Amino acid sequence: MRNLLMKVNYDGTRYDGFQTQPQGNTIQDHLEHAILHLTGETLKITGSGRTDAGVHAYGQPFNFLTASKIPLERWCLALNARLPQDIVVTEAREVSLEFHSRRGAKRKTYRYTINGNRFPDPFQRRLQYHHPVKLDLPAMQQGLAHIIGTHDFTSFASRKSTKTSHVRTIFEAHMEIDHSMCRNGTADQGVIHTYITGSGFLQHMVRIIMGTLIHVGEGKIRAEAVADILAACDRAAAGPTAVAQGLALWSVEYDEAGL
């Protein structure tokens, strides 16, 4: 048997997240179906984690055991020929039989994208949350700084979370603003990317953080109040859950020694 580690990009607009769901319209379902058609094997892949319905990914890792002798260099093209055009496998490598793409992940980064320009971008509309009203970006950056560190993130977790512990570590969090598509003078704020890197994330965690920060940007919440919201350990204290379309899994990092 071989343990293959692959990476997949996808536009999650049409899908119910990465992990298999009863309705059968997930990224995992399509990948497993493509592998079945390619090798004849009915198997279960292991993803680096879940994504919500409508969320996207750039290079999400997954691995699986296979008896197939197909050369590594042929896997990506062969699978892509059997996948929808909005799901693309980009890398394939052989790893140790013990490797597990979820348990082995050390750092995960999510990116949330807000289009702060006056008009939506029709070409990026499925990958951005359009917010044409001015946001206080310095205040949002101040609020974002409060989530860095090891905390109980109950306030920023879905009420449906089944995790026994809501303690997570956020290593880095920052915002970047792209002004390249500004066309309407001071009415445009640019495209605002927020990157959050952590040891792991709870259901809806990044989206609730972003919904809270958007309220900070709108002047509904003080930047300093983010620390109080975090300490409250109460979902009701935080802002709304931001829409899924602006969120993408950006990267997953491993200890190379464990591959």
N, C-alpha and C positions, 0 to 999 in steps of 0.2 A: 504493500500500500504506500501511496505517496500523500503527503499533506501539502496541499497547494494553498498559497496565500495570494489573493488577488485584490485589486482595488477597482471600485466602480464609481463613476460619476452619474448622477441622475437629476433630472428635473422632476421633483416630486409632486407636481401639480395634480396629476391624474391618479395618484396612488395613495393608499392608506398607510403610508409609512414603510419602513424597511421590513420589520418582522412580520411573519405570517399571521394573518387574521382570519377569522371564520369566513369572511366574504371573499377571500382569495384574490385580492387585487393589491398585492404588495410587491416591493422590489425583490424580496426573498423568493416569492412564488415564481416570478418571471425568471430569475437566475436559475432556480432549481429545474424549471421546465426546460430551459435552454440546455442545461447540462444533461438532462435526460435525453433530449433529442440528439445531442452530440455523442454521448458515450453509452446510452442505454441504461445508465445507473439511476436508480431512484434513491436519492440521498438528501440529507439535511445539511445546509451550510450553516456556519456560525458567523454571525456578524459582529462587528466591533461594538455594537450597541443598537438601540432602537432610535428611530426618528418618528416624529409625529406625522400624521397625514398632511400632505401639502408641503412638507419640509424637503429641502434639496440636500445634495451632498457632492463634495469634490474629493474624490479618492477615498471613499469609505472602504476600509478593509473587511474582507471576509475570508474564511478558510474552510476547507473540506477535505475529507479523505477520499481518494479515488484509486481504483485499480487500473485506470486507463494509462496507456503508454504514450499518449499524444505528447509530442515535444512541447516544452514550455513556450517556445516562440510562436506556436500555432494557436494557443488557447484563446487569446484575446480576439483575434479576427474571427475565429470559428464561433465563439459565443456571440459576438456582436452581430453576426449574420443571422442569428436566431433570436435576437432581442428587439424590443421596440426601439425606435430611434432616439427616445429620450432616456434610455439606459445604455451606458457605454462602459465596458470593462477596459481598463487602461494599462493594467500591469498584472503579471503572473510570475510567481517565483515559488520554488520548492523550499519548505521549511521543515524543522524537526517535527517528528510525529507528536511531540508533547505540546507544540505551540497551539495556543487558543487565542483567537483574535480579540475576544472580549476581556478575558481575565488577564491577558498580557499587556493590555493598553496602559500606558503610564500617564499620558497627557492627551486631552482632547481639546480642540479649539472649535468654537462655533462663531460664525459671523452673522450679524443681523444688519440688514441694509434698509435704510430709509431714504427715499427720494424726497429731498426737501425743496425741490424746485417747484415753481408755480404750476407747471403742467406735468402730467405723468409721462413716462417714456414708454411708448407702445411696444418697443422692442425688448424692454426689460421688465415689463409690467408684472410678469409672473414671478420675478425674482426680487421684487422690491415692495416695500410698503410706502405708498405715496402719502406724504404729509405736507400739503402746500402752505400751511400756516406756520409762521416763524416759530422756531424753537430756540430756547436759551441753551446753546450748545455748551458754553463753559459750565453752567449749572449742572447739565447732564454729566459732564466729565467729572465734576466734583462728587456727584452722587455715585457714579460708577466706582470711584476709588474706595468707597466704603465696603464693597463686597469682597475686596481682595483679602485673602487670609483663610484660615480654617474657622468655619462657623456652622451653626445649625441653620439650615436654609428652609425650615418649615414654612416660613412666610412666603417663600418663593417656590413652593412645590404645589402641585395639583392636590386638591382634597382627595383625589382618588389614588394618591400614591400608596403603594403597598410596601415600601421599603421600611425595614425595621429601624434604620438610622437615617436621619436627614443631614448628618454632618458631612460636609464636603470641603475640599480645599480649592480655592481659586488662586492660581499662581500669577496670572497677569490679566489685565483688562484695560483696553484703551480704545479710543476712537480715531478714525482717519476720515478726512473730508476730501472728496474729489470734486473739484470745481470745473472739470473739463467740459461738462455738458451744460453749464450755466449759459443761458441765452437771454435772460430777462432782467439784467441788472440786479438791483438790490432785492428784487422779488424772489430771486433764486438763492438757496442756501447750499446747493450742491448735493451730491450723493454721500450720505453719512454711513460709514461702515463701523460697526462696533464689534471688536474681537474679544472673546472671553475664553481663557484657557484654564482648565481645571483638571483635577484628578478624576472627576466623574460628575454626572449631572442627573438631577431628578426629573421626573415627568413635568414638562412645561416650564422647567426652571429658568431657562434663558428667556423664554417668551414673557414670563411674568416679570423678570428683572427689566426687560425692555419696556413692557407696558408701564412699569413704575417710573422708569427713566423718562419716558415720553410725557408722563404727567408732570415730572420735574421740569422738563423743557417747556411745557405749556403754562407753568407757574401755578399748578394745582397742588404741588408738593414741594417743600423746601429741600434742597440738596442734602442738608444735614439730617433730614428726617429719614433718609434711607438707612442710616445706622440704627435708628429707633425701630423702624419696620423690621429690620433683620433681628433685632433683639427680642421683638414681640413674639416670635415663633407662632404667628397667627396669620393664616392666609388672608383673612379679612383685612389685615392692616396694609397689605400691599396693593398695588394698582392692578389694572386689568391684564389679561393674557393677550399679548400682542399677536397680530395675525400671523399665521404660519408661513405665508408666502415670502416674508422677508428673511427667514432663517435658513441657514445652510450649515451642515457639518463641514468644517473647513479643513481640518487635519486631525490625524490620530498618530501618536508617536509611541514607539516601542523601544525597549532596551535591545540593542542589536545582538547582545550576547544571548538573548533568549529566543532568537529567531532560528 
